[in-house]
Amino acid sequence: MPILDQQLLAVSGQLPGKTTSQRRAQQAMVRRCFPDLARLPLDHNAFSIEPLSPSPWRQRLKPLIKAQQTWWKVQKRLGYDRRPYFRGYNSNRPELQALRQQANRHRDKLANIWDLSVLDELLPDQTVLPFEKDPIQETKRHLNLTGILLWAGENL
């Protein structure tokens, strides 16, 4: 972890912004030090799974890969997101809806220590939760608050 290494922090703080933005320095290091790894397709929270160093064979397939990525985007607009972590972290999947329904019975137990209007804003008491931007980050919040509600049911 960079925060634990003061020397790494000092060096990285002196790097120009273009080097660190969009992980350019990290990607260059992977290409140079681990070329076999750089040829593997990347799954990184996006529809593009392009390797850092695509092979000539993969370069020839680029039009087909782009067509596939376009199809994945169409599927997403139709309600199916093929990326497994988006489905896994979706707080609106049925099992998490049932867990949230169970946890919501304990909201009143937090009234003495929390402002329930803030809780209602962060974790609405409804079956389907709206997502503003990033389902993964927002689901973490939903899961943590659901866990706190379940804890309150047992301990308060």
C-alpha positions in Angstrom: 0.0 0.0 0.0 1.6 3.3 -1.1 0.3 5.1 2.0 2.5 2.8 4.2 5.7 3.5 2.2 6.9 7.0 2.6 9.7 6.6 0.0 7.1 5.4 -2.6 4.9 8.4 -1.7 7.8 10.8 -2.1 8.8 9.4 -5.5 5.2 9.2 -6.8 4.5 12.7 -5.7 7.3 13.9 -8.0 6.0 12.2 -11.1 4.4 14.3 -13.7 0.6 14.1 -13.9 0.6 12.5 -17.3 2.7 9.6 -16.0 0.2 8.7 -13.2 -3.1 9.6 -14.9 -5.0 6.7 -16.3 -2.4 4.3 -14.8 0.1 5.0 -17.6 3.2 4.2 -15.3 1.6 1.0 -14.0 0.7 -0.2 -17.5 4.2 0.6 -18.9 5.8 -1.3 -16.0 3.5 -4.3 -16.6 4.3 -4.2 -20.4 8.1 -4.0 -19.7 8.5 -6.4 -16.7 5.7 -8.9 -17.4 5.1 -9.1 -21.1 3.2 -12.4 -21.0 0.8 -10.9 -18.4 0.4 -7.8 -20.6 -0.9 -10.0 -23.5 -3.9 -11.3 -21.4 -7.3 -9.7 -21.8 -8.2 -7.4 -19.0 -11.5 -7.3 -17.2 -11.5 -4.0 -15.5 -15.0 -2.7 -14.8 -15.6 -1.8 -18.5 -16.8 -3.3 -21.7 -13.3 -3.2 -23.2 -11.2 -6.2 -22.3 -8.2 -5.3 -24.4 -4.9 -6.5 -23.2 -2.1 -3.9 -22.6 -0.1 -5.5 -25.4 -2.4 -7.1 -27.9 -1.0 -9.8 -30.2 -1.0 -9.3 -33.9 -3.7 -12.0 -34.1 -5.8 -10.1 -31.7 -5.2 -6.9 -33.7 -6.7 -8.6 -36.7 -9.8 -9.5 -34.7 -10.3 -6.0 -33.4 -13.4 -5.3 -35.6 -15.1 -8.4 -34.2 -14.1 -7.5 -30.7 -15.5 -4.0 -31.1 -18.8 -5.5 -32.5 -19.0 -7.8 -29.4 -18.5 -4.9 -27.1 -21.2 -2.9 -28.8 -23.6 -5.9 -28.4 -22.7 -6.1 -24.7 -23.7 -2.4 -24.4 -27.0 -3.0 -26.1 -27.6 -5.9 -23.7 -26.9 -3.6 -20.8 -29.5 -1.0 -22.1 -32.0 -3.9 -22.4 -31.4 -4.8 -18.7 -28.8 -7.5 -18.8 -25.2 -6.7 -17.7 -22.9 -9.5 -18.6 -20.2 -8.4 -16.2 -20.5 -10.8 -13.3 -19.5 -8.4 -10.6 -22.2 -5.9 -11.7 -24.7 -8.7 -11.2 -23.1 -9.9 -8.0 -22.9 -6.4 -6.4 -26.4 -5.4 -7.5 -28.3 -4.7 -4.3 -31.6 -5.1 -6.2 -31.1 -8.8 -6.8 -33.9 -10.9 -5.1 -31.8 -12.4 -2.2 -30.5 -9.0 -1.2 -34.0 -7.5 -1.5 -35.2 -10.2 1.0 -32.3 -9.5 3.3 -33.0 -5.8 3.2 -36.7 -6.4 3.9 -35.7 -8.3 7.0 -33.2 -5.7 8.1 -35.6 -2.8 7.6 -37.8 -4.1 10.5 -35.0 -2.9 12.8 -34.7 0.7 11.7 -36.4 2.1 14.8 -33.8 0.5 17.0 -31.2 3.0 15.6 -33.3 6.1 16.4 -31.4 6.9 19.6 -28.0 6.9 17.9 -28.7 7.9 14.3 -30.7 10.4 12.4 -33.2 8.2 10.7 -33.9 10.7 8.0 -30.2 10.4 6.9 -30.6 6.6 7.0 -33.7 6.9 4.8 -31.7 9.0 2.4 -28.7 6.6 2.2 -30.8 3.4 2.3 -34.4 4.0 1.3 -37.0 1.6 2.7 -38.1 0.3 -0.6 -37.9 -2.9 -2.6 -35.9 -1.6 -5.6 -33.2 0.9 -4.9 -32.2 3.5 -7.4 -28.6 3.8 -8.6 -27.2 7.2 -9.3 -23.9 6.3 -11.0 -22.0 3.2 -10.0 -23.9 0.1 -8.8 -20.8 -1.4 -7.3 -19.9 1.5 -5.0 -23.5 2.2 -4.1 -24.2 -1.5 -3.3 -21.3 -1.5 -0.8 -23.1 1.3 1.0 -26.4 -0.6 0.9 -24.8 -3.8 2.1 -23.0 -2.1 5.0 -26.1 -0.3 6.2 -28.1 -3.5 5.8 -25.5 -5.2 8.0 -25.8 -2.5 10.6 -29.6 -2.8 10.6 -29.3 -6.6 11.1 -26.8 -6.0 13.9 -29.1 -3.5 15.6 -31.9 -6.1 15.5 -29.7 -8.5 17.5 -27.9 -6.0 19.8 -30.1 -2.9 20.5 
